Amino acid sequence: MLNLFWHELRSRFGAILGWGIGLALFGAMNIAIWPEVGEQIQSMAELSIVLMLGMDLGSFAGYVASAVIGYIPLILGIYAIIASTGTLAGEEDDGTLELIVAAPLSRWQIVTVKAIALGISAFLIIVIAGLGNALTLEAIRGLIEVDVTPAEFFVVTLSAWPITVAFIMMGLFLGAYLPSRRTAALTMTVIFIVSYFGLLTVRFAETLEPLAALSLFNYFDFTATAFTEGLQAQDVGILLGVALIFFVLALLSFRRRNVTVGAWPWQRARLSG
Amino acid sequence: MAYTFSNPLAKKATMSGAIVETQGLTVYYGKHRGIIDVDLSIDEGEVFGFLGPNGAGKTTTQRVLMDVIRPTKGRASIFGLDCHKDGVTIRKRIGYLPGELSLYPSMRGRNFLHMIGSLQEKEVEPSYRQELYQRLDIDPSRRMKEYSHGNKQKIGVVAAFMGKPDLLVLDEPTGGLDPLIQQVVMELVREARDDGRTVFFSSHVLPEVQAVCDRVGIIREGRLVKTERVEILTRRQFKRLHLSFRQLPPADAFAIQGVSETGREDLTVMLEVREGIHQVLEKAIPYGIEDIETPHITLEEIFLAFYGRENQGGNRA
């Protein structure tokens, strides 16, 4: 089983480096412009479009929380959709899953190994991004006075992991439940978009505010309070709880799945065992 | 038998006689038929050939045995254990080669084999794996995406055989291989049998089935229509008689139930006789029999007799 795990992790090595370095460069660019355009950015803090996007541009901490850390789960959402639906569902579509399922491993072991590898890959991507952010901040600290230390920046960057892993587990479940990668990716994309833009919308209408609880982004802080108040254990708990629920659902779905068949759930319901 | 089991589970299977057993095995894909009421029994140490056209249900049956798909009803057991409930225990002792082999493109052949080997019960002997590389003429250091279809198939063959498993489940093992390598695979199957191991082997290549299989099962439209020892099947299914006469009998001379005339050539009448051989001879004697030939019947001819050429090809595997 350890060999399968290493294979899973090794096969994601390129993605980890690519997404990690990409995010680090994205962060570096946004951080590096602060000394030059910081005042300009702060002057935009009260613009309605900025408020509508839920951004906090009133301080350096608010700016990097919104413009750097806030985008990490949004960008990694794409990775989550690609990687999670590519696992199980994608492998089934490609035909590579048959030999793994036919190996002396139980279905729960296969799902667990793949889920752990996915979770670790997302963590490593965020670690690379966090290191990039911290190093860039360290590089510009001499030029400006900022209210954030590189260490704090690194830690707050890691707060993007729980929401990312929640989306990854959702995708893993959809891949184990729906008949093909295409349907899983499509469903996941719709949920992701509705979750993000739906939250921005409902925050503007008081009557819709209760719906905010349905969006995973509701539990991810991308304002300056992420630095001042630190990680909210309750939010992290909710996100990891959601991840766990989807992981269990993925386990149950895959345990019953007829691999290589690409059947809809109601077709699988006819099967015994 | 030279081979002895050390696993107590194997003793259980030996006591019941059959290594592979299915009862009323049925699989439906939604409304579509996979297999229906398949009762199959494969004994320890035999090579069992599974014959049938595309879509007949060969792959479905093998996938149920490997617990890749689950039956709609019926049960399947291997080594006396349930294929679903005890799947992990069972699969430690099986070498499986799927019919539609897909391998991780960026993985090297050696790494893939190492991963598969590490999951099997018996430790893979490096010298035997090396021998397989040489006999199959495959370089395992390359990435899967660099291999041709045939070379990927060779990697699959190595994966199935390298652990010397107690049971080999092979779905079209020679597909995509050149004739020389096909012969090597058949040798490996024979060696497995000589070693006391069991092989469940589906194929379209009837001569190779005939060459290595002890018994065959013929599956048609999801139903197992015949299971027989190869030599009995080829001997008993029907006999071919080529009768040469001094005087040619009339066209309806052999219009007997169970007898069909397949052709005439000069003074020779060619018959396929399923029953009533004595009636054929009684009818033939008055015309002066000069010679009697009983040409060998191949498995392919029997297979075609079961299906008819018009049924070749078809739906889903």
Boltz contact constraints between the chains, C-beta under 6 A:
constraints:
  - contact:
      token1: [A, 3]
      token2: [B, 115]
      max_distance: 6.0
  - contact:
      token1: [A, 3]
      token2: [B, 118]
      max_distance: 6.0
  - contact:
      token1: [A, 7]
      token2: [B, 115]
      max_distance: 6.0
  - contact:
      token1: [A, 94]
      token2: [B, 102]
      max_distance: 6.0
  - contact:
      token1: [A, 95]
      token2: [B, 100]
      max_distance: 6.0
  - contact:
      token1: [A, 95]
      token2: [B, 102]
      max_distance: 6.0
  - contact:
      token1: [A, 96]
      token2: [B, 102]
      max_distance: 6.0
  - contact:
      token1: [A, 96]
      token2: [B, 104]
      max_distance: 6.0
  - contact:
      token1: [A, 98]
      token2: [B, 68]
      max_distance: 6.0
  - contact:
      token1: [A, 98]
      token2: [B, 98]
      max_distance: 6.0
  - contact:
      token1: [A, 101]
      token2: [B, 68]
      max_distance: 6.0
  - contact:
      token1: [A, 102]
      token2: [B, 66]
      max_distance: 6.0
  - contact:
      token1: [A, 102]
      token2: [B, 68]
      max_distance: 6.0
  - contact:
      token1: [A, 102]
      token2: [B, 96]
      max_distance: 6.0
  - contact:
      token1: [A, 103]
      token2: [B, 119]
      max_distance: 6.0
  - contact:
      token1: [A, 104]
      token2: [B, 88]
      max_distance: 6.0
  - contact:
      token1: [A, 104]
      token2: [B, 91]
      max_distance: 6.0
  - contact:
      token1: [A, 104]
      token2: [B, 92]
      max_distance: 6.0
  - contact:
      token1: [A, 104]
      token2: [B, 119]
      max_distance: 6.0
  - contact:
      token1: [A, 106]
      token2: [B, 88]
      max_distance: 6.0
  - contact:
      token1: [A, 258]
      token2: [B, 69]
      max_distance: 6.0
  - contact:
      token1: [A, 258]
      token2: [B, 70]
      max_distance: 6.0
  - contact:
      token1: [A, 259]
      token2: [B, 68]
      max_distance: 6.0
  - contact:
      token1: [A, 260]
      token2: [B, 68]
      max_distance: 6.0
  - contact:
      token1: [A, 261]
      token2: [B, 29]
      max_distance: 6.0
  - contact:
      token1: [A, 261]
      token2: [B, 69]
      max_distance: 6.0
  - contact:
      token1: [A, 267]
      token2: [B, 30]
      max_distance: 6.0
  - contact:
      token1: [A, 271]
      token2: [B, 70]
      max_distance: 6.0
  - contact:
      token1: [A, 271]
      token2: [B, 72]
      max_distance: 6.0
  - contact:
      token1: [A, 273]
      token2: [B, 70]
      max_distance: 6.0
  - contact:
      token1: [A, 273]
      token2: [B, 84]
      max_distance: 6.0
